[in-house]
Amino acid sequence: MMNEQLERERIEHNEIYDRQQSWILAEAVTWERYYQHMSRPPHEGGTLYGLDHQIFLDYLQRTVKASADLRVLDYGCGTGALGLALAERGLRVSGFDLSDRGIEIAQRAAVQSGLAERCHFVVANAQDLPFADNSFDFVVAKAVLHHTIKYPGTERELYRILKPGGKAIFFEGAASNPLISLARRFTIEEELGDVPLTIEGIQTFAESFSNVNIRGYFFCYMLKRLGYYASDESLPDRGRNRLGKTALFRTLLRLALAIDRALVNEKRTAWAGRYLIELTK
Ligand SMILES: C[S@@+](CC[C@H](N)C(=O)[O-])C[C@H]1O[C@@H](n2cnc3c(N)ncnc32)[C@H](O)[C@@H]1O
């Protein structure tokens, strides 16, 4: 049963990576370019994830120092853009993913960007990682835990490959907020293999770690999900609506952001739309 699920997940992600025209094959990857591509918000012509990514990337920039002495793992790297961008900052990077298409693209982009010496991308399953014990100072993962958490043993593997004192940093959509769960039901169908991530679920996953820190971001701003498909052209047609293209929607998003800025308090994690999770071994 699990193997069937893994195989479906691999095929679905292969299809996504075949369909998307990744900019990383058209331009040399640098941290700066990656940041620009990822972090533009919808009201500035970017995607609905732009501001979410800003939070994550600013955090990584502060936390993962650009040093050739550090080994970083891009966990569930997809086409490897994050890992490549970190390698361009001087870090030694490995990346793995279940999707062989993703890894192929990552390897090609590494060569084209002149980063092949500092990067190593490999097809692997998070349940059985091809890395020695205590290998990494940092594990970084964008939008992966909500896929991998359902596979037994991934928490043990994550713990095993981190160095003592090493950190795993995940950036994920949150599912504890009842309003967001409601909006989800009307906007996004459950994607294959997505597990709604709750604080309790994360805490159970992270039981063996010495420290677990979950920060929450975005409360009102998650209403953007209502215009989700409309303004992200890279997504398939299903469920796309016109709301996201309207001036009213953009005004609402700005208002939601302003309310969040006034109200966001990292202690109200249960209401967050996004989690930034830091696990220390
Ligand atoms: C939403 S994508 C995120 C990809 C990448 N981190 C990014 O931000 O573009 C989730 C990724 O997790 C990978 N994945 C899911 N289950 C996995 C597993 N058991 N082992 C390795 N990778 C897995 C998928 O193939 C997919 O590339």
The ligand as an ORCA input file, in Angstrom:
! r2SCAN-3c Opt
* xyz 0 1
  C       5.532     20.297     -3.005
  S       6.983     19.527     -3.610
  C       8.249     20.640     -3.046
  C       9.515     20.520     -3.855
  C      10.608     21.541     -3.510
  N      11.012     21.491     -2.127
  C      10.138     22.937     -3.850
  O       9.952     23.759     -2.960
  O       9.947     23.204     -5.045
  C       7.162     18.113     -2.552
  C       8.314     17.201     -2.970
  O       8.446     16.137     -2.032
  C       8.854     14.975     -2.747
  N       8.544     13.792     -1.930
  C       7.336     13.371     -1.497
  N       7.471     12.232     -0.779
  C       8.788     11.928     -0.766
  C       9.562     10.860     -0.190
  N       8.993      9.886      0.511
  N      10.890     10.870     -0.379
  C      11.483     11.854     -1.102
  N      10.813     12.895     -1.660
  C       9.482     12.918     -1.502
  C       8.056     15.064     -4.021
  O       8.591     14.276     -5.053
  C       8.120     16.568     -4.324
  O       9.208     16.885     -5.168
*
